[in-house]
Amino acid sequence: MGHSSATPPNPEFLLEVAQTLARFARVEDACGDLLNLLETEAHLEQVTLCTLDRASGELRIQATTDPEFTANAKVRLGVGPLGKVFENRESASESRSGGAFLAAPAIIGESTVGLISAFHRGKTGARADLALLEAVAQFIADAMRLRKRVRDEVMAGLQEHEPRDPLKTELAQSATIVGSSDAMKGVFQLIGGVASTDATVLILGESGTGKELVAREIHTSSRRASGPFVAINCAALPESIIESELFGHEKGAFTGAISSRKGRFEQADGGTIFLDEVGELPLAVQAKLLRVLQERVFDRVGGSKPIKTDARVLAATNRDLEAGIKGGTFREDLFWRLNVFPICLPPLRARRSDIVPLADHFAEKHARAHGKDIRRISSPAIDLLVSYHWPGNVRELENCIERAVILSSDAVIHSYHLPPSLQSGESSDTAPSSTLEAAVSRLEKEMLMEALKMTNGNMAAAARRLGITERQMGFRVHRYGIDWHRYRTKK
């Protein structure tokens, strides 16, 4: 794509574009709202948005206010202003009476998947508007790429209770972040929208939700992917050395500074710096960070020569920074500099449909790490995982699965391999009166469910398999509230 050298588009407008794309399951359905946004907010005229139908190979106009074009019309490749831009894969600016016709293609790798055009009225500012169209086109391409990835994950992912298929597992885990819930689809859209820009991103969410994974995904999907990714936990370092860690120091700057040292911002030059737990920074360091964000320069501790930096800043916190502003622990001007493009990660309890795919992913990961053969997670174990409230989020889930992998001796993760915190009466529906009774009840219930599953809900066959009478089987199924009918549909 032929990028213009005009000033980059307003990040706040790009945020609106990303949020608009995130509201729709299909990019094509978002085109009408994008058209309105470009006309009302960017003051462009005769806007047209086209996308490629991969199934038919046809380029169609999804939305337009240009009298020359018709919505849902097919665009002939290589013919007319739209067809030529699509085929040439290059942005175009063509002078016309009263202004200029502008167009930019949406490109994924080696494929053109759509384009956007508009009329710029006036003699000046066309280059800036072309840069805006190029940015929006890239957002559309990223949105289409991410939707395809989500579809692929859903198709390749393992179904709940399904035996493990190594090929499907490998395909399902090809992406860095595991998740296909509606909440995570919105996150993927925001990541795709902002990754191609240099905008500062503030990643919000509870502890353990995967904020660093999101930061790494943004970095690897950006033009800085070949540059360094430098992460620093602002809460893990004493206040006395955090400034030196971030900005470096000169020889003799303080006791023990026997030589000059580069800080994290210098190490991240040309790449990305990730400031985890940024809400823990002392106020004095916050002021220096604000200068970096505003002017892209900083001074080493003990130095007097300003050093330029070309590091993109990504920050994360689990704290309420606005409450910190009111309490005087966080600078308001720094908050607005960091909060250019916020991404809020949902807690695991808000994305329960992702628990089983995540558990399967972690089981495979830690089985490899510990040299174990884990083929599946039992139905009772899945029930416990899904019913638990996960205060520690994805990190707690991973720890639980690693523990279960280590304890498993029969290639299956059973419910009794999970930590005691998941084995409450509320989550297991056993309400035991003693520790011994709890263990026996859990094991008995799991064996009953496994037998029913293996016999397709045949109570008599399940009883024979367990070596008990049908009457005993019926009594125990009733005691634990097991719905044996549902196993009849199992294959």
Disulfide bonds with the S-S distance in Angstrom:
none
